[in-house]
Every structure is written in C-alpha cells, then in structure tokens.
Amino acid sequence: MENKALKQRLESLAQEQLTKYLEQEVLEREIGRLRGLYQQQLQPQQQPSSSHRRTNSRDLESQFANLALKHKDTNSGHDPATGALRI
C-alpha cells in the first residue's frame, strides 16, 4: 500500500513539475512580448514584429490549458499522499 501511495505521489510531483515548467515558459514569453511593446512605445520608429512571438505564446498557453484540463480530469480530488486538494 505504501509503495502505491509513493508512486502516486511521484506521478503527482512529475505532473506539477511539468505544469510549472509550462507556466514559466508562458511567463517568459509574455515578458518578452511586454518588453517588445515597451520598446515600441519608447521608440515608435522601430516596430519589431511581435505577431510571431504572440503565436508561440498562444501555442504554449494552449498546451498549458490542455495539460491543466488533463491533470484536473485524471487527478481530481485530494492527493492521497498529502491530503492536499488538487486544482
């Protein structure tokens, strides 16, 4: 029984790590996008194309949303190892 709980906890931690990695990627891309917008405001004559960056950001946001939904479906309820409520 303890081995099963540890395996579930390990799977949960791996899923959390992936979620945090994707969140970080989304946030880093958003930082880049916002920096670009800021630079555009400072120097209106230079207008770098942010559409490509935004597309990549949307792709990551979509991946994160899908992952979050998958995680919610497969791991809804409480974590059996810690008793913490999963989101």
MARLUMVO-822873 format. One record per atom (N, C-alpha, C, O): atom name; x, y, z; residue in three letters. Coordinates in nm, 2 decimals, padded with zeros to 4 digits. Each point is the difference from the previous one (the first is absolute). Layout:
% residues N
<sekol atom="CA" u="X" v="Y" w="Z" type="ala"/>
...
% end
This chain:
% residues 87
<sekol atom="N" u="00.08" v="-00.12" w="00.00" type="met"/>
<sekol atom="CA" u="-00.08" v="00.12" w="00.00" type="met"/>
<sekol atom="C" u="00.09" v="00.13" w="00.00" type="met"/>
<sekol atom="O" u="-00.03" v="00.09" w="-00.07" type="met"/>
<sekol atom="N" u="00.13" v="-00.10" w="00.15" type="glu"/>
<sekol atom="CA" u="00.09" v="00.12" w="00.01" type="glu"/>
<sekol atom="C" u="00.07" v="00.03" w="-00.14" type="glu"/>
<sekol atom="O" u="00.02" v="00.11" w="-00.04" type="glu"/>
<sekol atom="N" u="00.02" v="-00.22" w="-00.03" type="asn"/>
<sekol atom="CA" u="00.06" v="00.01" w="-00.13" type="asn"/>
<sekol atom="C" u="-00.09" v="00.07" w="-00.10" type="asn"/>
<sekol atom="O" u="00.04" v="00.08" w="-00.08" type="asn"/>
<sekol atom="N" u="-00.17" v="-00.12" w="00.08" type="lys"/>
<sekol atom="CA" u="-00.10" v="00.06" w="-00.09" type="lys"/>
<sekol atom="C" u="-00.01" v="00.15" w="00.03" type="lys"/>
<sekol atom="O" u="-00.01" v="00.08" w="-00.09" type="lys"/>
<sekol atom="N" u="00.00" v="-00.05" w="00.22" type="ala"/>
<sekol atom="CA" u="-00.01" v="00.15" w="00.03" type="ala"/>
<sekol atom="C" u="00.12" v="00.08" w="-00.04" type="ala"/>
<sekol atom="O" u="-00.01" v="00.11" w="-00.05" type="ala"/>
<sekol atom="N" u="00.13" v="-00.17" w="00.06" type="leu"/>
<sekol atom="CA" u="00.12" v="00.06" w="-00.04" type="leu"/>
<sekol atom="C" u="00.00" v="00.02" w="-00.15" type="leu"/>
<sekol atom="O" u="00.05" v="00.11" w="-00.05" type="leu"/>
<sekol atom="N" u="-00.09" v="-00.21" w="-00.03" type="lys"/>
<sekol atom="CA" u="-00.01" v="00.01" w="-00.14" type="lys"/>
<sekol atom="C" u="-00.09" v="00.11" w="-00.04" type="lys"/>
<sekol atom="O" u="00.02" v="00.08" w="-00.09" type="lys"/>
<sekol atom="N" u="-00.14" v="-00.07" w="00.15" type="gln"/>
<sekol atom="CA" u="-00.10" v="00.10" w="-00.03" type="gln"/>
<sekol atom="C" u="00.06" v="00.14" w="00.04" type="gln"/>
<sekol atom="O" u="-00.02" v="00.10" w="-00.08" type="gln"/>
<sekol atom="N" u="00.09" v="-00.09" w="00.18" type="arg"/>
<sekol atom="CA" u="00.06" v="00.13" w="00.04" type="arg"/>
<sekol atom="C" u="00.11" v="00.04" w="-00.10" type="arg"/>
<sekol atom="O" u="00.01" v="00.12" w="-00.04" type="arg"/>
<sekol atom="N" u="00.07" v="-00.22" w="00.00" type="leu"/>
<sekol atom="CA" u="00.10" v="00.03" w="-00.10" type="leu"/>
<sekol atom="C" u="-00.06" v="00.05" w="-00.13" type="leu"/>
<sekol atom="O" u="00.05" v="00.09" w="-00.07" type="leu"/>
<sekol atom="N" u="-00.16" v="-00.16" w="00.02" type="glu"/>
<sekol atom="CA" u="-00.07" v="00.04" w="-00.12" type="glu"/>
<sekol atom="C" u="-00.06" v="00.15" w="00.02" type="glu"/>
<sekol atom="O" u="00.01" v="00.08" w="-00.09" type="glu"/>
<sekol atom="N" u="-00.06" v="-00.06" w="00.21" type="ser"/>
<sekol atom="CA" u="-00.05" v="00.14" w="00.02" type="ser"/>
<sekol atom="C" u="00.11" v="00.10" w="00.00" type="ser"/>
<sekol atom="O" u="-00.02" v="00.11" w="-00.06" type="ser"/>
<sekol atom="N" u="00.13" v="-00.14" w="00.12" type="leu"/>
<sekol atom="CA" u="00.11" v="00.10" w="00.00" type="leu"/>
<sekol atom="C" u="00.05" v="00.02" w="-00.15" type="leu"/>
<sekol atom="O" u="00.04" v="00.11" w="-00.03" type="leu"/>
<sekol atom="N" u="-00.03" v="-00.22" w="-00.04" type="ala"/>
<sekol atom="CA" u="00.04" v="00.02" w="-00.14" type="ala"/>
<sekol atom="C" u="-00.09" v="00.08" w="-00.08" type="ala"/>
<sekol atom="O" u="00.04" v="00.09" w="-00.08" type="ala"/>
<sekol atom="N" u="-00.17" v="-00.10" w="00.10" type="gln"/>
<sekol atom="CA" u="-00.10" v="00.08" w="-00.06" type="gln"/>
<sekol atom="C" u="00.01" v="00.14" w="00.04" type="gln"/>
<sekol atom="O" u="-00.01" v="00.10" w="-00.08" type="gln"/>
<sekol atom="N" u="00.03" v="-00.07" w="00.21" type="glu"/>
<sekol atom="CA" u="00.02" v="00.13" w="00.05" type="glu"/>
<sekol atom="C" u="00.12" v="00.07" w="-00.06" type="glu"/>
<sekol atom="O" u="00.00" v="00.12" w="-00.04" type="glu"/>
<sekol atom="N" u="00.11" v="-00.20" w="00.02" type="gln"/>
<sekol atom="CA" u="00.12" v="00.06" w="-00.05" type="gln"/>
<sekol atom="C" u="-00.02" v="00.04" w="-00.15" type="gln"/>
<sekol atom="O" u="00.04" v="00.10" w="-00.04" type="gln"/>
<sekol atom="N" u="-00.11" v="-00.19" w="-00.04" type="leu"/>
<sekol atom="CA" u="-00.03" v="00.04" w="-00.13" type="leu"/>
<sekol atom="C" u="-00.09" v="00.12" w="-00.01" type="leu"/>
<sekol atom="O" u="00.02" v="00.09" w="-00.09" type="leu"/>
<sekol atom="N" u="-00.12" v="-00.08" w="00.17" type="thr"/>
<sekol atom="CA" u="-00.09" v="00.11" w="00.01" type="thr"/>
<sekol atom="C" u="00.08" v="00.13" w="00.03" type="thr"/>
<sekol atom="O" u="-00.02" v="00.10" w="-00.07" type="thr"/>
<sekol atom="N" u="00.11" v="-00.10" w="00.16" type="lys"/>
<sekol atom="CA" u="00.08" v="00.11" w="00.04" type="lys"/>
<sekol atom="C" u="00.09" v="00.04" w="-00.11" type="lys"/>
<sekol atom="O" u="00.03" v="00.12" w="-00.03" type="lys"/>
<sekol atom="N" u="00.03" v="-00.22" w="-00.04" type="tyr"/>
<sekol atom="CA" u="00.09" v="00.03" w="-00.12" type="tyr"/>
<sekol atom="C" u="-00.08" v="00.07" w="-00.11" type="tyr"/>
<sekol atom="O" u="00.05" v="00.10" w="-00.05" type="tyr"/>
<sekol atom="N" u="-00.17" v="-00.15" w="00.02" type="leu"/>
<sekol atom="CA" u="-00.08" v="00.07" w="-00.10" type="leu"/>
<sekol atom="C" u="-00.04" v="00.14" w="00.04" type="leu"/>
<sekol atom="O" u="00.00" v="00.09" w="-00.08" type="leu"/>
<sekol atom="N" u="-00.04" v="-00.08" w="00.21" type="glu"/>
<sekol atom="CA" u="-00.03" v="00.14" w="00.05" type="glu"/>
<sekol atom="C" u="00.11" v="00.09" w="-00.02" type="glu"/>
<sekol atom="O" u="-00.01" v="00.12" w="-00.04" type="glu"/>
<sekol atom="N" u="00.13" v="-00.16" w="00.08" type="gln"/>
<sekol atom="CA" u="00.12" v="00.08" w="-00.02" type="gln"/>
<sekol atom="C" u="00.03" v="00.04" w="-00.14" type="gln"/>
<sekol atom="O" u="00.03" v="00.12" w="-00.03" type="gln"/>
<sekol atom="N" u="-00.05" v="-00.21" w="-00.06" type="glu"/>
<sekol atom="CA" u="00.02" v="00.03" w="-00.15" type="glu"/>
<sekol atom="C" u="-00.10" v="00.10" w="-00.04" type="glu"/>
<sekol atom="O" u="00.03" v="00.10" w="-00.07" type="glu"/>
<sekol atom="N" u="-00.16" v="-00.11" w="00.11" type="val"/>
<sekol atom="CA" u="-00.10" v="00.10" w="-00.04" type="val"/>
<sekol atom="C" u="00.03" v="00.13" w="00.06" type="val"/>
<sekol atom="O" u="00.00" v="00.10" w="-00.07" type="val"/>
<sekol atom="N" u="00.05" v="-00.09" w="00.20" type="leu"/>
<sekol atom="CA" u="00.03" v="00.13" w="00.06" type="leu"/>
<sekol atom="C" u="00.12" v="00.06" w="-00.07" type="leu"/>
<sekol atom="O" u="00.01" v="00.12" w="-00.01" type="leu"/>
<sekol atom="N" u="00.09" v="-00.20" w="-00.02" type="glu"/>
<sekol atom="CA" u="00.12" v="00.05" w="-00.07" type="glu"/>
<sekol atom="C" u="-00.03" v="00.06" w="-00.13" type="glu"/>
<sekol atom="O" u="00.05" v="00.11" w="-00.04" type="glu"/>
<sekol atom="N" u="-00.14" v="-00.18" w="-00.04" type="arg"/>
<sekol atom="CA" u="-00.04" v="00.06" w="-00.13" type="arg"/>
<sekol atom="C" u="-00.08" v="00.13" w="00.02" type="arg"/>
<sekol atom="O" u="00.01" v="00.09" w="-00.08" type="arg"/>
<sekol atom="N" u="-00.09" v="-00.09" w="00.18" type="glu"/>
<sekol atom="CA" u="-00.08" v="00.12" w="00.03" type="glu"/>
<sekol atom="C" u="00.09" v="00.12" w="00.04" type="glu"/>
<sekol atom="O" u="-00.03" v="00.11" w="-00.04" type="glu"/>
<sekol atom="N" u="00.13" v="-00.14" w="00.11" type="ile"/>
<sekol atom="CA" u="00.10" v="00.10" w="00.04" type="ile"/>
<sekol atom="C" u="00.06" v="00.06" w="-00.13" type="ile"/>
<sekol atom="O" u="00.02" v="00.12" w="-00.02" type="ile"/>
<sekol atom="N" u="00.02" v="-00.21" w="-00.07" type="gly"/>
<sekol atom="CA" u="00.06" v="00.04" w="-00.13" type="gly"/>
<sekol atom="C" u="-00.10" v="00.08" w="-00.08" type="gly"/>
<sekol atom="O" u="00.04" v="00.10" w="-00.06" type="gly"/>
<sekol atom="N" u="-00.16" v="-00.14" w="00.06" type="arg"/>
<sekol atom="CA" u="-00.10" v="00.08" w="-00.08" type="arg"/>
<sekol atom="C" u="-00.02" v="00.14" w="00.06" type="arg"/>
<sekol atom="O" u="-00.01" v="00.10" w="-00.07" type="arg"/>
<sekol atom="N" u="00.00" v="-00.10" w="00.21" type="leu"/>
<sekol atom="CA" u="-00.02" v="00.13" w="00.06" type="leu"/>
<sekol atom="C" u="00.12" v="00.09" w="-00.01" type="leu"/>
<sekol atom="O" u="-00.01" v="00.12" w="-00.02" type="leu"/>
<sekol atom="N" u="00.13" v="-00.18" w="00.02" type="arg"/>
<sekol atom="CA" u="00.12" v="00.08" w="-00.02" type="arg"/>
<sekol atom="C" u="00.00" v="00.06" w="-00.15" type="arg"/>
<sekol atom="O" u="00.04" v="00.12" w="-00.02" type="arg"/>
<sekol atom="N" u="-00.08" v="-00.20" w="-00.07" type="gly"/>
<sekol atom="CA" u="-00.02" v="00.05" w="-00.14" type="gly"/>
<sekol atom="C" u="-00.09" v="00.11" w="-00.01" type="gly"/>
<sekol atom="O" u="00.02" v="00.10" w="-00.07" type="gly"/>
<sekol atom="N" u="-00.14" v="-00.11" w="00.14" type="leu"/>
<sekol atom="CA" u="-00.10" v="00.11" w="-00.01" type="leu"/>
<sekol atom="C" u="00.06" v="00.13" w="00.07" type="leu"/>
<sekol atom="O" u="-00.02" v="00.11" w="-00.05" type="leu"/>
<sekol atom="N" u="00.09" v="-00.13" w="00.16" type="tyr"/>
<sekol atom="CA" u="00.06" v="00.11" w="00.07" type="tyr"/>
<sekol atom="C" u="00.10" v="00.07" w="-00.09" type="tyr"/>
<sekol atom="O" u="00.01" v="00.12" w="-00.01" type="tyr"/>
<sekol atom="N" u="00.08" v="-00.20" w="-00.06" type="gln"/>
<sekol atom="CA" u="00.09" v="00.06" w="-00.10" type="gln"/>
<sekol atom="C" u="-00.07" v="00.07" w="-00.11" type="gln"/>
<sekol atom="O" u="00.05" v="00.11" w="-00.05" type="gln"/>
<sekol atom="N" u="-00.16" v="-00.16" w="00.00" type="gln"/>
<sekol atom="CA" u="-00.07" v="00.07" w="-00.10" type="gln"/>
<sekol atom="C" u="-00.05" v="00.13" w="00.05" type="gln"/>
<sekol atom="O" u="00.00" v="00.10" w="-00.08" type="gln"/>
<sekol atom="N" u="-00.04" v="-00.09" w="00.20" type="gln"/>
<sekol atom="CA" u="-00.05" v="00.13" w="00.05" type="gln"/>
<sekol atom="C" u="00.12" v="00.10" w="00.02" type="gln"/>
<sekol atom="O" u="-00.02" v="00.12" w="-00.02" type="gln"/>
<sekol atom="N" u="00.13" v="-00.17" w="00.06" type="leu"/>
<sekol atom="CA" u="00.12" v="00.08" w="00.01" type="leu"/>
<sekol atom="C" u="00.05" v="00.05" w="-00.13" type="leu"/>
<sekol atom="O" u="00.05" v="00.12" w="-00.01" type="leu"/>
<sekol atom="N" u="-00.05" v="-00.21" w="-00.09" type="gln"/>
<sekol atom="CA" u="00.06" v="00.04" w="-00.13" type="gln"/>
<sekol atom="C" u="-00.11" v="-00.04" w="-00.11" type="gln"/>
<sekol atom="O" u="00.01" v="-00.11" w="-00.05" type="gln"/>
<sekol atom="N" u="-00.10" v="00.20" w="00.03" type="pro"/>
<sekol atom="CA" u="-00.11" v="-00.03" w="-00.10" type="pro"/>
<sekol atom="C" u="00.05" v="-00.02" w="-00.14" type="pro"/>
<sekol atom="O" u="-00.07" v="-00.07" w="-00.08" type="pro"/>
<sekol atom="N" u="00.19" v="00.12" w="00.04" type="gln"/>
<sekol atom="CA" u="00.04" v="-00.03" w="-00.14" type="gln"/>
<sekol atom="C" u="00.05" v="-00.14" w="-00.02" type="gln"/>
<sekol atom="O" u="00.00" v="-00.05" w="-00.11" type="gln"/>
<sekol atom="N" u="00.03" v="-00.02" w="00.22" type="gln"/>
<sekol atom="CA" u="00.04" v="-00.14" w="-00.01" type="gln"/>
<sekol atom="C" u="-00.12" v="-00.09" w="00.04" type="gln"/>
<sekol atom="O" u="-00.05" v="00.02" w="00.12" type="gln"/>
<sekol atom="N" u="00.00" v="-00.10" w="-00.21" type="gln"/>
<sekol atom="CA" u="-00.12" v="-00.08" w="00.04" type="gln"/>
<sekol atom="C" u="00.03" v="-00.15" w="-00.03" type="gln"/>
<sekol atom="O" u="-00.03" v="-00.05" w="-00.11" type="gln"/>
<sekol atom="N" u="00.09" v="-00.02" w="00.21" type="pro"/>
<sekol atom="CA" u="00.03" v="-00.14" w="-00.02" type="pro"/>
<sekol atom="C" u="-00.13" v="-00.08" w="-00.01" type="pro"/>
<sekol atom="O" u="-00.10" v="00.03" w="00.07" type="pro"/>
<sekol atom="N" u="00.10" v="-00.13" w="-00.15" type="ser"/>
<sekol atom="CA" u="-00.12" v="-00.09" w="-00.01" type="ser"/>
<sekol atom="C" u="-00.01" v="-00.08" w="00.12" type="ser"/>
<sekol atom="O" u="00.08" v="-00.09" w="00.03" type="ser"/>
<sekol atom="N" u="-00.19" v="00.11" w="00.04" type="ser"/>
<sekol atom="CA" u="-00.02" v="-00.09" w="00.12" type="ser"/>
<sekol atom="C" u="-00.11" v="-00.10" w="-00.03" type="ser"/>
<sekol atom="O" u="-00.03" v="-00.08" w="00.09" type="ser"/>
<sekol atom="N" u="-00.02" v="00.07" w="-00.21" type="ser"/>
<sekol atom="CA" u="-00.10" v="-00.10" w="-00.03" type="ser"/>
<sekol atom="C" u="00.05" v="-00.14" w="00.01" type="ser"/>
<sekol atom="O" u="-00.07" v="-00.09" w="00.05" type="ser"/>
<sekol atom="N" u="00.20" v="00.07" w="-00.09" type="his"/>
<sekol atom="CA" u="00.05" v="-00.14" w="00.01" type="his"/>
<sekol atom="C" u="00.02" v="-00.04" w="00.14" type="his"/>
<sekol atom="O" u="-00.03" v="-00.11" w="00.04" type="his"/>
<sekol atom="N" u="00.08" v="00.21" w="00.04" type="arg"/>
<sekol atom="CA" u="00.01" v="-00.04" w="00.15" type="arg"/>
<sekol atom="C" u="-00.13" v="-00.02" w="00.06" type="arg"/>
<sekol atom="O" u="-00.01" v="-00.09" w="00.08" type="arg"/>
<sekol atom="N" u="-00.09" v="00.16" w="-00.12" type="arg"/>
<sekol atom="CA" u="-00.14" v="-00.02" w="00.06" type="arg"/>
<sekol atom="C" u="-00.05" v="-00.13" w="-00.04" type="arg"/>
<sekol atom="O" u="-00.07" v="-00.07" w="00.08" type="arg"/>
<sekol atom="N" u="00.09" v="00.03" w="-00.21" type="thr"/>
<sekol atom="CA" u="-00.05" v="-00.13" w="-00.04" type="thr"/>
<sekol atom="C" u="00.07" v="-00.11" w="00.08" type="thr"/>
<sekol atom="O" u="-00.07" v="-00.09" w="00.05" type="thr"/>
<sekol atom="N" u="00.20" v="00.09" w="-00.02" type="asn"/>
<sekol atom="CA" u="00.06" v="-00.10" w="00.08" type="asn"/>
<sekol atom="C" u="-00.05" v="00.01" w="00.14" type="asn"/>
<sekol atom="O" u="-00.02" v="-00.11" w="00.06" type="asn"/>
<sekol atom="N" u="-00.01" v="00.23" w="-00.01" type="ser"/>
<sekol atom="CA" u="-00.05" v="00.01" w="00.13" type="ser"/>
<sekol atom="C" u="-00.14" v="-00.07" w="00.01" type="ser"/>
<sekol atom="O" u="-00.03" v="-00.06" w="00.10" type="ser"/>
<sekol atom="N" u="-00.05" v="00.08" w="-00.20" type="arg"/>
<sekol atom="CA" u="-00.13" v="-00.06" w="00.00" type="arg"/>
<sekol atom="C" u="00.01" v="-00.15" w="-00.01" type="arg"/>
<sekol atom="O" u="-00.08" v="-00.07" w="00.07" type="arg"/>
<sekol atom="N" u="00.18" v="00.02" w="-00.14" type="asp"/>
<sekol atom="CA" u="00.02" v="-00.14" w="-00.01" type="asp"/>
<sekol atom="C" u="00.03" v="-00.06" w="00.14" type="asp"/>
<sekol atom="O" u="-00.06" v="-00.10" w="00.04" type="asp"/>
<sekol atom="N" u="00.15" v="00.17" w="00.03" type="leu"/>
<sekol atom="CA" u="00.03" v="-00.05" w="00.13" type="leu"/>
<sekol atom="C" u="-00.12" v="00.01" w="00.10" type="leu"/>
<sekol atom="O" u="-00.02" v="-00.08" w="00.08" type="leu"/>
<sekol atom="N" u="-00.05" v="00.19" w="-00.10" type="glu"/>
<sekol atom="CA" u="-00.12" v="00.02" w="00.09" type="glu"/>
<sekol atom="C" u="-00.10" v="-00.11" w="-00.03" type="glu"/>
<sekol atom="O" u="-00.07" v="-00.05" w="00.09" type="glu"/>
<sekol atom="N" u="00.05" v="00.01" w="-00.21" type="ser"/>
<sekol atom="CA" u="-00.09" v="-00.11" w="-00.04" type="ser"/>
<sekol atom="C" u="00.05" v="-00.13" w="00.06" type="ser"/>
<sekol atom="O" u="-00.08" v="-00.08" w="00.05" type="ser"/>
<sekol atom="N" u="00.21" v="00.05" w="-00.06" type="gln"/>
<sekol atom="CA" u="00.06" v="-00.12" w="00.05" type="gln"/>
<sekol atom="C" u="-00.02" v="00.00" w="00.15" type="gln"/>
<sekol atom="O" u="-00.04" v="-00.11" w="00.06" type="gln"/>
<sekol atom="N" u="00.06" v="00.22" w="00.01" type="phe"/>
<sekol atom="CA" u="-00.02" v="00.01" w="00.14" type="phe"/>
<sekol atom="C" u="-00.14" v="-00.03" w="00.04" type="phe"/>
<sekol atom="O" u="-00.03" v="-00.07" w="00.10" type="phe"/>
<sekol atom="N" u="-00.07" v="00.13" w="-00.17" type="ala"/>
<sekol atom="CA" u="-00.14" v="-00.01" w="00.03" type="ala"/>
<sekol atom="C" u="-00.04" v="-00.15" w="-00.02" type="ala"/>
<sekol atom="O" u="-00.07" v="-00.06" w="00.08" type="ala"/>
<sekol atom="N" u="00.12" v="00.00" w="-00.19" type="asn"/>
<sekol atom="CA" u="-00.03" v="-00.14" w="-00.02" type="asn"/>
<sekol atom="C" u="00.06" v="-00.09" w="00.11" type="asn"/>
<sekol atom="O" u="-00.07" v="-00.09" w="00.05" type="asn"/>
<sekol atom="N" u="00.19" v="00.12" w="-00.01" type="leu"/>
<sekol atom="CA" u="00.06" v="-00.07" w="00.11" type="leu"/>
<sekol atom="C" u="-00.07" v="00.01" w="00.13" type="leu"/>
<sekol atom="O" u="-00.03" v="-00.09" w="00.07" type="leu"/>
<sekol atom="N" u="-00.01" v="00.22" w="-00.04" type="ala"/>
<sekol atom="CA" u="-00.08" v="00.02" w="00.12" type="ala"/>
<sekol atom="C" u="-00.13" v="-00.07" w="00.00" type="ala"/>
<sekol atom="O" u="-00.04" v="-00.06" w="00.10" type="ala"/>
<sekol atom="N" u="-00.03" v="00.05" w="-00.21" type="leu"/>
<sekol atom="CA" u="-00.12" v="-00.07" w="-00.01" type="leu"/>
<sekol atom="C" u="00.02" v="-00.15" w="00.01" type="leu"/>
<sekol atom="O" u="-00.08" v="-00.07" w="00.07" type="leu"/>
<sekol atom="N" u="00.18" v="00.02" w="-00.13" type="lys"/>
<sekol atom="CA" u="00.04" v="-00.14" w="00.01" type="lys"/>
<sekol atom="C" u="00.03" v="-00.04" w="00.15" type="lys"/>
<sekol atom="O" u="-00.04" v="-00.10" w="00.05" type="lys"/>
<sekol atom="N" u="00.12" v="00.19" w="00.01" type="his"/>
<sekol atom="CA" u="00.04" v="-00.02" w="00.14" type="his"/>
<sekol atom="C" u="-00.12" v="00.00" w="00.09" type="his"/>
<sekol atom="O" u="-00.01" v="-00.08" w="00.09" type="his"/>
<sekol atom="N" u="-00.08" v="00.17" w="-00.12" type="lys"/>
<sekol atom="CA" u="-00.12" v="00.01" w="00.08" type="lys"/>
<sekol atom="C" u="-00.09" v="-00.12" w="-00.01" type="lys"/>
<sekol atom="O" u="-00.06" v="-00.05" w="00.10" type="lys"/>
<sekol atom="N" u="00.05" v="00.00" w="-00.23" type="asp"/>
<sekol atom="CA" u="-00.09" v="-00.12" w="-00.02" type="asp"/>
<sekol atom="C" u="00.06" v="-00.13" w="00.06" type="asp"/>
<sekol atom="O" u="-00.07" v="-00.07" w="00.07" type="asp"/>
<sekol atom="N" u="00.20" v="00.05" w="-00.08" type="thr"/>
<sekol atom="CA" u="00.06" v="-00.12" w="00.05" type="thr"/>
<sekol atom="C" u="00.03" v="00.00" w="00.15" type="thr"/>
<sekol atom="O" u="00.01" v="-00.10" w="00.06" type="thr"/>
<sekol atom="N" u="00.01" v="00.22" w="-00.01" type="asn"/>
<sekol atom="CA" u="00.04" v="00.01" w="00.14" type="asn"/>
<sekol atom="C" u="-00.09" v="00.09" w="00.09" type="asn"/>
<sekol atom="O" u="00.04" v="00.07" w="00.08" type="asn"/>
<sekol atom="N" u="-00.17" v="-00.08" w="-00.11" type="ser"/>
<sekol atom="CA" u="-00.09" v="00.09" w="00.07" type="ser"/>
<sekol atom="C" u="-00.01" v="-00.05" w="00.15" type="ser"/>
<sekol atom="O" u="00.02" v="-00.12" w="00.02" type="ser"/>
<sekol atom="N" u="-00.06" v="00.21" w="00.06" type="gly"/>
<sekol atom="CA" u="-00.01" v="-00.03" w="00.14" type="gly"/>
<sekol atom="C" u="00.12" v="00.02" w="00.08" type="gly"/>
<sekol atom="O" u="00.08" v="00.10" w="-00.02" type="gly"/>
<sekol atom="N" u="-00.06" v="-00.18" w="00.12" type="his"/>
<sekol atom="CA" u="00.11" v="00.03" w="00.10" type="his"/>
<sekol atom="C" u="00.12" v="-00.10" w="-00.04" type="his"/>
<sekol atom="O" u="-00.02" v="-00.11" w="-00.05" type="his"/>
<sekol atom="N" u="00.13" v="00.16" w="00.08" type="asp"/>
<sekol atom="CA" u="00.13" v="-00.08" w="-00.02" type="asp"/>
<sekol atom="C" u="00.00" v="-00.10" w="00.12" type="asp"/>
<sekol atom="O" u="00.00" v="00.04" w="00.11" type="asp"/>
<sekol atom="N" u="00.00" v="-00.17" w="-00.14" type="pro"/>
<sekol atom="CA" u="00.00" v="-00.10" w="00.10" type="pro"/>
<sekol atom="C" u="00.12" v="00.00" w="00.09" type="pro"/>
<sekol atom="O" u="-00.01" v="-00.04" w="00.12" type="pro"/>
<sekol atom="N" u="00.12" v="00.09" w="-00.17" type="ala"/>
<sekol atom="CA" u="00.13" v="00.00" w="00.08" type="ala"/>
<sekol atom="C" u="00.00" v="00.11" w="00.10" type="ala"/>
<sekol atom="O" u="00.05" v="-00.02" w="00.11" type="ala"/>
<sekol atom="N" u="-00.09" v="00.14" w="-00.15" type="thr"/>
<sekol atom="CA" u="00.01" v="00.12" w="00.08" type="thr"/>
<sekol atom="C" u="-00.14" v="00.04" w="00.06" type="thr"/>
<sekol atom="O" u="00.00" v="00.08" w="00.10" type="thr"/>
<sekol atom="N" u="-00.10" v="-00.12" w="-00.17" type="gly"/>
<sekol atom="CA" u="-00.14" v="00.05" w="00.04" type="gly"/>
<sekol atom="C" u="-00.03" v="00.14" w="-00.05" type="gly"/>
<sekol atom="O" u="-00.10" v="00.06" w="00.03" type="gly"/>
<sekol atom="N" u="00.20" v="-00.01" w="-00.11" type="ala"/>
<sekol atom="CA" u="-00.03" v="00.14" w="-00.06" type="ala"/>
<sekol atom="C" u="-00.10" v="-00.01" w="-00.11" type="ala"/>
<sekol atom="O" u="-00.01" v="-00.10" w="-00.07" type="ala"/>
<sekol atom="N" u="-00.06" v="00.21" w="00.06" type="leu"/>
<sekol atom="CA" u="-00.10" v="00.01" w="-00.11" type="leu"/>
<sekol atom="C" u="00.07" v="00.03" w="-00.13" type="leu"/>
<sekol atom="O" u="00.08" v="00.10" w="00.00" type="leu"/>
<sekol atom="N" u="-00.11" v="-00.18" w="-00.10" type="arg"/>
<sekol atom="CA" u="00.06" v="00.03" w="-00.13" type="arg"/>
<sekol atom="C" u="-00.08" v="00.09" w="-00.08" type="arg"/>
<sekol atom="O" u="-00.13" v="00.00" w="00.01" type="arg"/>
<sekol atom="N" u="00.19" v="00.09" w="-00.08" type="ile"/>
<sekol atom="CA" u="-00.07" v="00.10" w="-00.08" type="ile"/>
<sekol atom="C" u="00.01" v="-00.04" w="-00.15" type="ile"/>
<sekol atom="O" u="-00.05" v="00.07" w="-00.09" type="ile"/>
% end
